[in-house]
Amino acid sequence: MLFSKHFRKLRNWYWLLVFTATLTTGVGASERESTRINAHSSENASFQKIYTEVFSDPYKQLPYYTVTKQLFGQSGDSADNLALQAARRSLSFSGDLYDFPQGKKIFQANGICFSGTWRIQQASEYTGLLKKGTDVPVIVRASVALDGTLQKHKRAFGMAIKFFPNQNREEFIPSINLFVMNSLGGVKSRHILDLEMDNAPELGALPPISKWGTMLRLQKDFSRADREVSGEESRIEYRPVDNLARFNNTANENPRFPTWLKLTADENISRVDQDDFRDELQVEHYTNNKLVWNISVAEGELKEKHKAQWLILGVLELNESVVSKTCDQRLHFQHPSGLVKESLD
């Protein structure tokens, strides 16, 4: 009974750790490296600038970046606690490009990037980028937690989506970011396209006992960073989508947003049998060089997602892909805090 209690506590800590780390955290700068952010980063950028950078330096062959605890630095209040500093940066720095000091991200080091379009075609009560008629360009990075990229691995697969909500693709504008994931600990799957992703993912597999010490240390770092930035306790395993709904609202229009947002690959897309997920998702393998995910939303109590009634709002269409150095080593997505905010009626 006592073991069961501690196991549940560890499991909940693991939820907090993986969802925060997988989607946001790179190898961060220390306090003495803060000038590096200003010197080598872009606070705002146009879609065209980020597109050009991401597609400018493709690898000649797939890299395989390993993830080890040495990348996290010292624990606690040490000036070399890289995990804590990276978490702070991911929550507070709004730039789209950032030169990670060690040349890769800590947890989601291996990824593939896309350009495409976010289209909302179904009328609903939702606002902002969830409103019917929305048609905006996006840059997307798909990745897996840690370094398991192959079919034999339990892959914790997710996407970070960067919106540039402006018809002028050359105009500099603050981007808006969305994070979705299939499972926190990963699952085995022959095809990545069979994995649904949402903003409140399931647990999946737990790590081996030998990694629990590192897990608990990192949980403290990420929770601390989230409290520092938000000023409150938060639900790190859940990422609200109110930032999408708040875009372009008029002064007398309250934002309206769902509890959950889910992406599901279109059922008409054929499956490609490639061992590494980055090979599987290259768009040239698919009809019309295009990948399509349906965008679905639902409302309800967080603990009752299994009862959700999903409404398809539109599609995410991706028509160019690249595995590149900028995709893995420079592209930055600001993470929203994990505060659970109520939708405003």
N, C-alpha and C positions, 0 to 999 in steps of 0.2 A: 504494500500500500504506500509506504514511504517512497519507494523507488518510483512508483507510478506518479506520485505528486511531483517529484523532482523532474521526471521525464517530461511531464506536461509543461513545466516551467521552462525547461531547456528548449522544448519545441517552440514555445511562444517567443523566446528570445531569438531562436533561429529564424522565425518569420521576420522579425524586425531586422535582423542582420542582412539576410540575403536580398530581400526586396530593395532595401536601401543601397546596398553595395553593388548589386548586379547592374542596376540601371543608372547609377550616377557616378560612382567614385573612380577617379583615376589616381595615379601616383601624384600626391599633392605637393605643393611648395611649402617650405617652412616659413615662419614669420620673416626671416631675413631674406626670403626670396620673393616678398610681396611685390617688389618693383618689377619682377619678371612678368607678372600678370599685365601690368600697364604697358610694358615694352613689347610684349610678344602676343598680345591678345586683341581681339576686336570686340568692343562692347556691343555695337550694332553693326549689322551688315545687310546687304541685299541678298535676295535669293541667288542672283547671278554670281555674286562674289563667292558665296559658300559653295555653290555648285561647281564653279571653276576650280576652287581649291581642292575639293573632295575628289574630283575626277582628274586632277593634274598629275598624280604620281602613283599609278597602279603598280602593284608588285608584279614581277615577272613570274613568280610562283608563290603559292600560298605559304605564308609564314605560320609558325606554330609557337605562339608565345606561352611560356609556362608561368604559372602563378604560385609564388611561395610566400611564406609568412615573413621572410626577410624584407619583402617589399613594403611591409606595414610600418617599419621603423619601431622605435621604442614605445612602450605603453605609458599611460598616465599623462602627467603634465610635461613630459619631456619635450624639448624643442624639436626633437627628431621624431615625434609621433606623427608620421606621414599620413596614417589613416584618418586621424582626427582632423588634420589640416585639410585633407582632400574632401572630407565630408562637409566641412565648413564652406569650402570654396564651391562645391557643387550646389549648395543651398543658396549662396549669396551672390556668386558671380554670374552675371547675365550674359556674358560674351558668348559668341558662337564658336570662336577658335581660341585654343589655349595650348601652348607647347608644354606637354607634360614633361617634367624635369628628367625622368628616367626613360622617356621615349615610349611609354605604353601605359595602359590603364591597369589598375591593380586586379580587378575582378573580371571584367568583361573585355579582356585584352584582344580577343579574336572576333572580328566582326566583318560585316559586309554592308555597304551603303547603297542607297537608291535615291533617285529623284522621281517625283511623281506628282499626283494631284489628289487632294481631299475633296470629295464631292458629296454634298447633302442634297438628296432628291425627294425626301419624304417630308411632308408638312407635319409639324409637331409644335408643342408649346415651348420647346427649347430655344435658347437665344444664342447670339454670337456665332461661333464657328460650328454650332450644331443646328443652325437655322437653315430651312430649305432655301436653295439657291446659292449656298456657299460653294465656291469653286476656287481653291487656292493652291499654290504650289507648296510642296513639302520636300525636305531632305530627311531621309530615314536611315537609321542605323539598326541593324538586327545583330544580336550577339547572344552568346551563352555565358553563364556564370563560370568563373574559374577557367579551366582549359580543356574541358571535354567537348570536342567539336564533332566527334564521329558517331555513327549509328549505334555502336556498342556502348557508348557512354550514356549516363543519365544526364540529359542536356536540359539545363534550366534556361529556356529560350525566351527572349523578350525583344521588344522593339522600343526605341526612342524616336519620336516623330517631332520634327521641327517645322512649325508653320511660319510662312511669310505671307500674312494676310493683306496682300496688296496686289492690284492688277499690274502695276509697274514692277517688273522683276529686277530692274536696275536700281530702284530706290532703296536707300538704307532705312531699315525699320526694325524695331525690337521684335525678335522672334518669340513665339509661344510654343511651349514644349509639352508633349504628352508621353506617358510611360505606360506600357502594358506588358504583361508577362503571362506565360503559361502556368508554370509552377515554381515555387520557391526553391525546392531542393532538386528539381529535375526529374525527368521521366525518360525511359527508353522509347524511341519511336523511329520507325524506318523512314518516315517522311515528316519533315518539319511542317509541311503544309497541313498536316492532320492535327496540329496543335492549336487550339483556340487560345487567345490571349485576352486578358482583361486587367482592370486596375485594382483588383482584389484577388490575386491568384491563390490557388490551392497550395498546400504544403509540399506535396511530392515526397522525395526521399530525404532522410536525415543524413548528416555526415557521419563518418566513423567516429567512434569514441575518442580516438587519438587526436581529433581536431576540435574537440569541444572546448578545450582551454583557449585556443585561439578565437573560437567563435564567441565566447563570452567576453573576451577582451574587446573584440571589435564591436559587439553589441553596445558596450558602454560608450565607445567612441562615437558611434553613429547617433545613439540616443542623446548624448550630451550635445552634439552639434545641432541636432534638431531643436532641442530646448533653447539653446543659445540664440538661434535665428528666429524661431517662432515666438519665444517667450512663454510657451506653454507646453504642457505634456501633449503628445500627439500619438496618432495611430500610424506607425511607420509602415506597417504592412498594407496600408490602404492609401492610395493616392487619389484624392478627389479631382474632378474635372471641371470645377467651377471656373478655372482660368480660361477655358475655352468659351464658356457661356458668357463671360464678362466682356469679351472683345466687342468693341464698337457699340456698346449699349448707349442709348440716349439717357439724358438726365432723369427722365420720368419712366424709364423702362427697367424693371427689376430683372436681374439675370435669373434664368431658369435652367437648371441642369439636372441630369439624372444621377442616381447613386452609382450605377455601374456603366462602363463602356467596354464593349467586347469587339474584337476583330476575329473573323472566321474566314478562312480562305474559300473563295468561290468554289462550289462543288463541281463546276464544269471544267476546272483546270486539271489537266492530266498531271499525274505524279511522276517525278523524275527520280530514278534510283541512283543517287550519288552518296558516297560514304560521309563526306564532310558537308555540313550544312551550307557552307559558303559556295561549294560547287552546286549543290542542289538548287540554290536560290538565284543563280545567275539567270537573268531574264531571257537570254538568248535560247534557253532550253524550252521556252514556252511559246504557244501560239501568239502571233503578233508581238512578240517580245514584250509580254506584259503579264504582270502578276496582279491579281485582284483579291482584296479582302473586303467582305461585307462589314459595315459598321452598324453594330446593334447597341441599343441602350435599354436600361430598365431601372425601376425604382423599387425601394423597399428597405427593410432593416438589414444592416450589414450581415448579421448572422443568418439571414434567410435568403442568401443568394440562390440556393437550390430551388426556391419557389418563384424566381424572377420570371416575369412575362416580357420577353424580349421584343423590341420593335426595331426593324431594320431601317436606318435613316439614309444610308447611302453607301458609297464605296471608297476605298483607298486603292488607287491605281498606281502601280510602280512600273515604269517603262524603261529605266536605265539602271544598271547596277555596276558596281566596281568594288574590288577589294584593294584598298590603297593605304599608303602611309598616313595621309591626312585623315582618312576614315578611322584608323586605329589609334593614331598618335596625337591628333590635334582637334578633332571635332568635339565640341563641348555642348552639353545639354544642361541647362539650369533645372534643378529639381525643385518642385514645389514642396513646402512643408507638409507634413502628414496630418495637419489639423482636419478633422471631420467637420465640414461646414454644411449647414442646412441650406437647401435650396430655398430661395425667396419667392413666395407666391405674389 
